[in-house]
Amino acid sequence: MQEIVLSAQSRTEVGSRAARRLRESGLLPANIYGHGEENLLVTLDAKSFKKVFHEGHRILDIQLGDKVEHILIKEVQYDP
């Protein structure tokens, strides 16, 4: 199976205004969570994520600094 790796940057701003600013600049706000671990608030490149997601990939790796997180895409929300 092909290994998919997307780069991410951590973020500190939360809320709808911050998310709107990120989306306008071509970034996608995301939340990574797991059992017994703290939530990670990150931003991804929107074009790269959409390409991977529309190709049908749901399991991928996120490169966050020097750390690699293995993730499963559980939910994608759209605002009509």
PLY file of the C-alpha trace (Angstrom):
ply
format ascii 1.0
element vertex 80
property float x
property float y
property float z
element edge 79
property int vertex1
property int vertex2
end_header
0.00 0.00 0.00
1.22 3.50 -0.81
2.26 5.56 2.21
0.73 9.04 2.17
2.44 11.79 4.19
1.03 15.31 4.56
2.90 18.10 6.33
1.14 20.01 9.10
1.83 22.96 11.35
0.51 23.29 14.89
-1.91 26.13 15.61
-2.92 27.96 18.74
-5.84 30.09 17.56
-9.27 28.48 17.79
-12.75 29.62 16.88
-14.70 30.45 13.76
-12.82 33.66 12.96
-9.44 31.97 13.13
-10.71 29.04 11.03
-12.12 31.43 8.42
-8.78 33.25 8.16
-6.97 29.93 7.71
-9.34 28.78 4.97
-9.00 32.10 3.14
-5.23 31.64 3.09
-5.50 28.12 1.62
-5.06 26.18 4.85
-7.38 23.71 6.51
-7.88 23.60 10.31
-7.83 20.07 11.71
-8.01 18.30 15.07
-6.04 15.11 15.75
-7.08 13.12 18.79
-6.49 9.68 20.18
-7.09 7.50 23.21
-5.14 8.76 26.21
-3.40 11.57 24.33
-3.88 15.31 24.13
-5.69 16.77 21.14
-3.44 18.32 18.50
-4.73 21.38 16.69
-3.05 21.58 13.30
-3.34 23.20 9.89
-2.98 21.30 6.63
-2.60 22.47 3.06
-6.17 22.40 1.72
-5.25 21.37 -1.85
-3.08 18.46 -0.72
-5.71 17.18 1.70
-8.56 17.44 -0.81
-6.52 15.56 -3.42
-5.73 12.71 -1.01
-9.28 12.60 0.38
-11.00 12.54 -3.03
-8.69 9.74 -4.16
-10.28 7.65 -1.40
-7.44 7.52 1.12
-8.58 7.51 4.75
-5.40 6.32 6.49
-2.36 8.56 6.22
0.58 10.05 8.08
0.91 13.63 9.25
4.42 15.11 9.54
4.34 17.58 12.43
7.85 18.95 12.92
10.07 15.92 13.47
7.15 13.79 14.69
4.99 11.57 12.44
1.40 10.83 13.48
-0.50 7.92 11.89
-4.11 9.02 11.48
-7.47 7.74 10.32
-9.81 10.34 8.84
-12.98 9.95 10.88
-15.07 12.92 9.75
-14.93 15.76 7.25
-17.35 18.64 7.73
-18.63 20.88 4.94
-20.34 24.24 5.30
-22.92 24.74 2.56
0 1
1 2
2 3
3 4
4 5
5 6
6 7
7 8
8 9
9 10
10 11
11 12
12 13
13 14
14 15
15 16
16 17
17 18
18 19
19 20
20 21
21 22
22 23
23 24
24 25
25 26
26 27
27 28
28 29
29 30
30 31
31 32
32 33
33 34
34 35
35 36
36 37
37 38
38 39
39 40
40 41
41 42
42 43
43 44
44 45
45 46
46 47
47 48
48 49
49 50
50 51
51 52
52 53
53 54
54 55
55 56
56 57
57 58
58 59
59 60
60 61
61 62
62 63
63 64
64 65
65 66
66 67
67 68
68 69
69 70
70 71
71 72
72 73
73 74
74 75
75 76
76 77
77 78
78 79
